[in-house]
Amino acid sequence: MDATVLATAVGCCVLLFAVIFAVGHYRRESARKRVICEMQRRRLYEFSRPKH
């Protein structure tokens, strides 16, 4: 009984940790992509703007 409860608790903790890690990684990746897109768009805007 105790071993089963312990195994279930450990499994839940590992699953929870994996979900949190995945969500954090996904948010970090999406934020980085957004920043890269913003930088590229700004660079493109600088290039497309006529120079006086």
Residue pairs with C-beta under 8 A, 6 or more apart in sequence:
none
